[in-house]
Amino acid sequence: MWYRTDTPAWMRLLFHPAAVWNEKDAAEPTVYLTFDDGPNPTTTPLVLEALKQYDAQATFFCVGHNVEKYPEWLETLTEAGHAVGNHTHNHLNGWQTPTRDYLANIETAQRLMNAKLFRPPYGKITFRQARRLRAAYPGMRIIMWSVLSGDFDEAISGETCLENVLSRLQPGDIVIFHDSIKAQARMTYALPRVLDYCKQKHWQMKALPTG
């Protein structure tokens, strides 16, 4: 499996220049950790415990179907001070889904979480879908990333996952992890070490702004 663990400027301009790829305007050095594909009662608690130990906030891009199954975890996330984003209801690939169906799926998830942030699964959303999404939900921010941990990749080790992050990490970066069972082994190895690295650097770890 080949994928880039960073997103160079040319890629951001080629794909979705209106999307948010990093957050460089924070008043103090800040890293934005994000978690896709949850929540679930097996992996999400492990993430929350690690974040709590380092007094870190993060953003969770939730699949609506999982929120429907585990609604208590959505409340747990928000009560702990984390931000919640929409990740479609069924983890759809926008490039392979008609626009009407894609937006309807987002709406199904949106009724469950009323999110101000959206991340397209796989980062795949067409220009038309993005335009229609912004028209349907004024002010909703489409969030991409600048650092990809690769924790979803069962062919790599936790050590490689950690290296994917630390070799590129700078203040303002938006980092993708996954609070999914598939990613759990690699994520739970890398996450506490990334948190400790940020702490040693005196970088804040915050949720993405929703406005």
N, C-alpha and C positions, 0 to 999 in steps of 0.2 A: 504494500500500500504506500503510494507516494502522496505527500502533502507538504505544503510549506508550513513551518511553525512560526513564521513571521509574515507580516503583510507590508511589502514595500510600497512606496508612494505611488508608483505607476499602477500597481494593482488596485489601490484604493480609487484612483481616478478612473480606471477602466471599468470597474464594476459599479460601485455605488458611491459617487462623490458626496451625495447628500446624507449618507449614513454616517454614524459616529464610529470612528475607528480607534480613537484614543481621547483622553481628557487632559489637555495640557495646561488648562487655565486655573488649576487649583492653587490656593494661596500658599500651600506648603507641599513638599514632595509627597505624592500620593500614588498608590497603586490600587487598581480596581479589579478585584478577583470576582469572577462570575462562574456560575455553576448551571449547566444545562441538563435538561431531560428528567428532572425530578418532579415532585418530591416522591420519595418512597420511604417506608419505615425501617429499611435496612441500612441504607447508605446516608441519607440526609442527616440522621442524628450524629453520625460520625463527623460530618462536616461541621455541624453546629457546635459540637464540643471542641473541635480544634480551633474554630474561630473565637469561641468564648475564651479559651485559654490565652489568646493573644489580644483580646479586646478589639477584634477586627470585625468590621461590617463588610458585607458582600451583596451581590445581586444574584438572585435565583431566577433563571428563565424556565418557567414551569410548563410542562405539557398538560393541557387541559384535562386529558383523560386521566392522568395521575392525580390531579387536584380533585377530580370527581370521585376517585376511589379513596383518596386520603385527605379529605377536606381539613382535618384537624392540623395537618402539617402546614397548610397555607397560613393559618392563624399563628402557628408557632413561629414561622419565619418572620412575619411582620411584627409580632410582639417582641422578638429579639432585636429589632431594629434594622433588619435586612430589607432590601428592596426586592420587589417581585416583578418579573417581566413575562410577557406572553410569548410562548414558543410553539404556537398553534395547538389545536386540540389533539391531533393525531401525528405530530412530528412529520409534517408533509414537506416534500421537496418541491419548492415553488417552480423550478424549471420543468417539472414533470406533471404539474397540476394546472388545470384551467383556472384562469383568474377568478371567475365567479366562485368556483369550488374552494379555492384557496382562501378567499376573503370570508366565505361562509364558515370555514373551519376556524379561522381566527376569531370570528364573532362568537362562535360556540365557546371557545376558551375564554374570551373576554367577559362573557356573562358570569363566569366563575371567579374572575380575579380583578377585573376593572383596572388593568395595568396601564401605566404610562410609558412603558418601554416594550419594545418588540425585538426579538432576534429570530431571523429566519433559520430553521433547521438546515444544517450543512452550509449556512451562509448563502443559500440559493434562493433568490427572489428576483423576478424580472423587473425591469424598469416600470412597466405598466402596473404590476402588482404593488410596487412601492408607491407609485403616484396615487393609486386608488386607496391604498392604506392610509396615506397621509390625509387624503380628502375625507375619508370616513372617520378618522380619529385625529382632529386637529391637535397639534402639540405632541403627539406620540413620537418618541424618538426611536429610530431604527438603529440598533446597536450591533456593530460587528466586533472586531477584535484586532489587537496588534500582536498578541503572543498566544500561540496555540500549544497547549501542553502535550497533546497527543495521548492523553490518558485513555482514550477510547480504543487505542490500537493494541490489540492483544499480542502483537508480534514484538513489542518493545518491553523493556523492564521498567520498574519504578525509577531506577537510577537514570535511565535515558529520559524518561518523562521529566524528572527534576532538571536535568541538564537542558532540555528544550526550553524550560522557563528561565532558569538563572543565567544562561548564556546570552539572553536578549533583554532581560528585564530592566526597565528604566522607569522613573516616575512618569506618570501619565498613561502608562500602559494599561490596556484592558486584556486580562488574561482569561482564557477559557479552561475550566475544568468541567467535570461531569459528576453529578451526584446520582450516578446510575450503578446498578449492580455490576454491569459489564466493566465499568471503569474503576471500580472500587479499589482493587489491589494496587494499581499504579497511582491513583489519586491519593489514597491514604498514606502511601510512602512519600509522595512529593509534597503534599500540602503543608504538613507541619514544618518541613524544612524551608519551604518558601516563606511561610509566616515568620519563622525565626530569622531568615535572611533579611526580610523587610524590617523587622524589629531592630536588628543590629545596624542597619543603615539609617535608622530613625525615620523611615518612611511611614506615613499614615496608610491605613488600609480601610477604605470606605466603600459604601454602596454608591452606585452611579446616581447622579442627579436625575430626578424624574421631571424636572421642569426646565 
